Amino acid sequence: MDNDRIWTLLGKQLSGDISPSELSELDALVDDHPEGTAFRDVSAAVWQTPIQEVADRHDSYKRIWGAVAPQLQQPRRHRPVRRLLATAAAAAVLTATWAAWHFLRPPGPALQQISSSPGGKSRVPLPDGSIVWLNSNTQLHYEKNGFGKQHREITLTGEAFFDIAQSEGIPFIIHAGKVNISVLGTAFNVKAYSSDSAVSATLVRGKIAVSFQDKTVVLRPDEKLTVPVSRQPAVLQPKHLEKDSSGLPAEISWLNHKLTFDNNTFAELADKMNRWYGITFYFDSPGLQQLRFSGIIDTESADEALKMLQLSRPFHYRIDGKAVHISN
């Protein structure tokens, strides 16, 4: 096993009995191992600790040193054997220490991850009574221990609508890329896909504070804020939302199973349709990506939606499984 070989080579290195080829092998093994840095840190710490202290920390160390110590006290005329035993002792102690650290260290935070598949949507209740609707291809995760009692912090990648339960003294905080949103009790939408150049927050009721770098903007109902995270904006200015016939802003029409687009380029619409249907677009020319469309997709299939788009702009398409090829 790589672990055994690493400890053997670390033992040789610490005892001064490692060859140049073995040193190169050690460096390669440590670099490739996911916990390689920890291997080196633990070995250095153990080597600098007096033998008596290490032995007192765990019964396994006492047994190891009880077995190897008599061998280490052999006369100097057996130098090659002594060096070999020193290397073995170093490797044995490092292995035992690593095992103790690995298995006895405090457990890390218990993370809960929730996700929706491409083209899918889901409704998720949170432990504090809040409800989250996840749009297509969205991931949300939070630390389960103490959620709703000690903290209410989540990390979002994708798009979600939140209906936050009020909790006195425990604000609800969303980390969406470089943007942080603080809430006490409200309903709002956050769109923060990793492929997007901006994060947007749309407030339906209540009040939220959106922070980016050194700027914070407080949103009021029926306001939307778009934050261009790829650059430093001079000012963050919310805009008032227009509502459709259902009384909801277009930004959350996906909750009613509608995909709304307003003067979007074909490239932007292709990105939305990728999340909506789980399909990928391929354009024959950059000019096709700049065609603009406005409309609403409701219950239409991908084929029906593309036929609808053809009524306003000339293009050809071919659907091949989950791939859509657009040509002139």
Beta strands, then each sheet from edge to edge (+ up, - down):
strand 1: 111-115
strand 2: 122-125
strand 3: 131-134
strand 4: 139-143
strand 5: 153-163
strand 6: 172-176
strand 7: 179-183
strand 8: 187-192
strand 9: 198-205
strand 10: 208-212
strand 11: 215-219
strand 12: 223-228
strand 13: 239-240
strand 14: 259-265
strand 15: 280-283
strand 16: 292-297
strand 17: 316-320
strand 18: 323-327
sheet 1: 1+ 4- 5+ 3- 2+
sheet 2: 1+ 4- 5+ 6+ 7- 10+ 11-
sheet 3: 1+ 4- 5+ 8- 9+ 12- 13+
sheet 4: 14+ 16-
sheet 5: 15+ 18+ 17-
end
